Amino acid sequence: MKVVFLPLTTRPWDGIEVYSYELAKRFSRMGIDIVGVRISLENKVNEVNDHFKVIDVKTPNLKRQAYHFRVIYAYLQKHDLIKEADVVHAVGGYYLGVRFLPARKIVTVIGSSSLRERSSIKKQIRRIYSSFLYRGAQGYIFPNEVIKKEFMSYLKPKRHVVIPIGIDLDSMRVSESKAELRERLGLDKDEYIFLYLGQLVNGKRLPEMVKAFSLLLKEKPNSRLAMVSWGYLKNELQGLVNSLKIQDRVTFIPPVKYDERKYYYKASDAFLMLGDSFGDGGVSTAVMDALGSGLPILVSKHSPNVEVVKDGINGFCVDPSDVQSVKEAMIRIVEDPNLGKNSLEIAKRYTWEEVAKSTLEFYKQAFNDLEVSYELKM
């Protein structure tokens, strides 16, 4: 059996890349042949293992909205590969590249852009576009009920399923102690560290997070905010930190490789993700990793992250616009050591192994001629 993933990379960073990479890795361990197509500036083939390879396709260096043309161009170059695959599994907007190609198509609707719109007109425009974009697949996978409900309001496919995003618990394990990690990463071994890992962009409620942390310092002065991050708000946030005179308590850390993120999770004491719209309706992959690392988590009560963060159980769900309540929740996190243990218990329900098995079963429902037997090799 051969499955083509669109997109796929050997070095994932964002939520879409992490999803396809982790799923492809599990399938390859089952003995299923995986081929990924990656938009690149050069032609190259990367062999991950005997059943898993990624083909880099050279495309014009187009950016921003024009990037969609690179996607279509790359997939047209690999038309024969896509046509002959037993399953073509596209994720999110990358489905556009195979929308009109004859293939056995499954799409994971990783997010619904209409969910971020407050304007009814803009929301309707997004729905019309998505209705056009996602037609023609033989099966639809949704990571949660929030996205499914929104999607079904404008397109009603016959074959669909909800399969949550997974957590790679094994890859989150580290051999070093927290003290050893902090020494290696240049972090103080005695501070209480709140971690943010993600983009510095609008919608993430970062100014509110910084302001709440500033208030927290008045009661918990031994705290630190570590931001492993990148994005266009860096200078603005640095200016805010300086104006609040907390620059000695906030550390901006450049982004790290996907397989190195675990060290920052394990070196931290709690995780913050206050944005309202992650993955346009999806649960943040960073939140899932924090869950798998056994950290207490603070999220927006308006976000889908409340599916895995249970208020008062493994963290707190707050209104990010109420900076005072955010600060109070941070204090409660510092004072309750059991929250992180509960995160780890919740994480065990969301392994990528279970996601892979459920996805494969859905393939069989979508394509009756598929005959697959497998043994998942760890």
N, C-alpha and C positions, 0 to 999 in steps of 0.2 A: 504494500500500500504506500502511495506517495501523496504527501500533503505539501502544497505550496503555501507559504505564509507571506502575506503582504501587509505591512512591511516586516522586515526581520533584520536584525543586526547582531553582531557578536559582542557589542559593547552598548547595551541599552542604557538610556538615561530617563526619558519621560515615560509616562504611564502606558502609552500605546506600545512603546518598544519593550518595556518590561513585561507586559502581558504576552506579546507574541513570543518573546525569547523564553520565558519560563514555561509556557505551554509547549513550545517546540522542543525544548530540552527534555521535558517529560515524555513526549511522544517518541523521541529518538531512543530513549531508554527502554521503550516498549518494543523496539525493533522496527518502528515505522520510519520510512525514509522521509526526511524533511529537507525541503529546499526553500530558502528565503531569497527574495529579490530586494536589493537595497539600492536606493538612488545614490549615485556617487559621481566623482569627477574622473574616475578611471575604471577600467574593466579589471576585475580581479575575482578570484574564488577563494573563500575562506572555509577550510574544513574544520569543523568543531569536533566531530567524531565520525565513525563509519557510517552513521545514518543521518548526519546533520551537516549541511553546508549552506553557506550564504554566498549568493552571486551578486557582486557589485556591478552595476550597469552604468557606464559612462553616459552622462546627460549634460546638456547645456547648463551653465551655472546661473540659473534663474532663481530669484528669491521672492519672498513675500507671497502675494497672491499668484504670481507666475509659477510658483513652485508646483502647482497642480499640473502644469504642462510637463514638468519633468517626470512626475509620477506616471502620467499617461504614456509619455514617450518611452520610459523604461519598460513598462509592462507590455507595450506593443513589440518592443525588441525581443521579449521573451514569450511571445504569443504562443509558440508551439509547446513550450514547457507548461504554460498555464492550461492550454487546451487539453493536454494529455494527462494531467494530474487527476488522481482519484477524487481529491478534494482541494479546492482553492479557498483558503480561509483568509479573508481580508478583515482588517481592523479599522473601525472608524472611517474617516473620510478617504482613506486609501482605497476604499471600495470603488471610488470613482474611476480609478484606472482600469477596472475590469467590468464596469457597469454594463457595457455593450458587447463584451467578448463572450463567445460561446464557451462556457465552462461550468463545472459543478461547484457552485459558489455557496459558501457560508459566510455570513458577516457578523462580527461582534459589534454591536452598536455601543461603543464604549462610553459615549456621552451624547447628550441631546442639547445642541447649542441654543435651542429655543428656550431652555430653562433659565438661561442667564438674562433674558430680555425682560425688562419691566414694562416697556411699551407694548401695547397689544398689537400695534401695526408691525413693529419689528419682529415680535414673536410669530405673527402669522407669516411674514416673509420667510423667516427661518424654517417654519414648518413646511411651507411650499417647496423650498429648496431641498430640504431633507426628504420629502416625499418623492421628489424626482431622483435624488441621489441614490436612495437605498432600494429602489425597485429591482426586481429580477433575480434575487437570491433564492436558493432553495430552502434556506433555513436562517433564522435570526436568533442570536444569543444576546441576552441583556445581563449586565452585571448586578442589577438590582431592580426592585419593583418601581422605584421612582422613574428611572429611564424608560422602563417598559410602558408604564402608564402614559407618559408623555408621547412616546413613539406611536402607541396604539390609537392616540387621538387623531392622527392624520394618516396612518398607514396600518392596515390590518392584515398582516401576513398569516397564512394558514398554519405554518410550522414555526414555532418559536419556543424558547425556554429561558429561564432565569438561572444562570450559573455565576455565583459570586467570584470576584477576583481572589486569587490565592495569596498565601504567604509561604515563603521558603524558609521554614524554621531551621533546617540544617545549615543553610548558608549564613544564618544570623549568629551562629555560635562562634565564639572566639576563645582561644586558649589563654589569653592574657587576662590578668585581673583588672578591675576598674582602675586601681592605682597605677598599675603598669601602663595601661592604655593612656591615662591622663599624662603621665610623664612623657611618653613617646609623642603625644599629640600637642604637648605644650600647654596643658590645662592644669589648673591648680587642683591638687588632690583633696582639698578640704572644702571646696565650694559646692553649693547646690546648683547644678547646671540644668537650665532649661534649654532644650534644643529646638531650633527651627531648621528644617532642611527643605529647600524648594526655591522657587523663583521669587525675585524681588519685583513683583508686578502688581498692578492694580487688581483689586478683587480679593487679595489675600489678607486684607485687614492688618497690614504690617504697622502702620502708624499707631493704630489702637493697641497692638501688641507691645510696641516699644513704650508707649505711655503707661500702660498697665504695669509693665515691668519696672518703670521708674517709680511708680507708687509702691510697688512691692518692696523695693529696696529700703524704704523708710522703716519697714517692719522686719524684713529679712535681708539685712545688709550683706550677708555672706553669699548672695545669689549671683549667678552669671547667666546672661543670655548669649548663647553661641549660635550663630547663624551661618550654616553651611549653605551658601546661596549665590545666586547670580541674577542679574536683571537690571532693567533701566532705572529702577528706583534706588539704586545703591547710593548715589550722591545725596538724594533727598533724605534718605533714612539716616545716612551718616550725619547730615546737617541737623536732623531732629535729635539724634543721640547727643551731639555736641551742645545743642541749645538746652537740653535737659541736664547737661553736665554729668552724664553717666558713661562717658566714653571709656572709663577704666573698668566698667562692668559689662560692656557689650563687645563681643568679638565677632568680626566678620571673617569668615573662612571661605576661601575659594572652593568651587565645586570639586568633588572628588569622584573617582571612578566608581561605577556601580557596585563592584564587589568590595570596595573599601568603605562604603557608607556604614557598614555594620559596626566599625570601630567607633564611630561618633555616637551611634545609638547606645552602644554598650558603655561608653564613657560618660554618658549623660544620666540625669536622674528623672527627667520628665520631658514630654514632647508637646510642642505648641503648634496648632494649625487652625487658625481662627477664620480662614476664608469661608465664604458662603457657597462658592461654586467650583468644586473640584471635578475635573473631567466632565464638566457640563452635566452634572447630575450623578457622577460616579463617586465612589469612595476613594479618597486619596491613597495612592500606592505608598506614599511616605507614612501615612497613618497606619496602613497595614504592616509596614516594616517595624514601626514603633510598637505595634501590638505584639508582633513576633519577638521583639526584643525585651518584652516585659516591662514597658514603661507606662506610667500613668499618662493620660493624654487629655489635653484641653482643646475642645473643638467648638465651632459655632453650632448653636441649636437649630440654625436655619439650613444646615448643610446635610448631605447624605451621610456624612461621617458618623452621625448619630446611630447608624445601623450597627456599628461595631464599638462605639464608645457609649457605654451605659452610665447615665448620670449618677454619680455617687458610688458606682461599682468599680469601674476601672479608669475613672476620670470624671470630667464634668463637661456639660454642654451649656454654653453661655450665649448671651447676646453680645457680640463683639463691639457693638456701638456703646455699650454701657461699660466704660473702662473701669469703674469702681467694682462692678460685679466680676469682671475678669480678674482683677487683682485679688479679690476675696477668694475666688476659685483657686488661684495660684497658691495662696496661703494654705488652703485646705489640702492641696496636693502635697505641699512640703510637709505637712503635719500628719499625713496618713500613709504609712509605708505599705499598707496592704493593697493599694490600688494597682500597683504594677504587677503583683502576683496574679491578680484577677485578669489583667490584660493577657498574660501568657495563657491562662486557661481558655479564654475566649478565642485566642489565636489558633488553638488546636482544631477548631471547627473549620478552618479555612486553608487547608494545605493545598499546594499546587498538584499533588498526586490525585486528590479527590476531584479537583477541577479538571484534570486531564481525563480521568475516567468518565466523568459526566459528559465532557465534550465529545469524546469518542462515541459514547452511546448515542448522543444526538446526531452525530454523523450517520450512524447506522439507521436512525429513523428517517433522516432526510434522503438517504440513498440506499434503497432496499437491497441493491446488489453488492454492497460492501460486506465482505467476510473477513473479520479481523479477530484473531486470538492473540493475546499478549500476556507477558509477564513483566511487571514493572521492576526494572533493575535499579537498585539504589546505588 
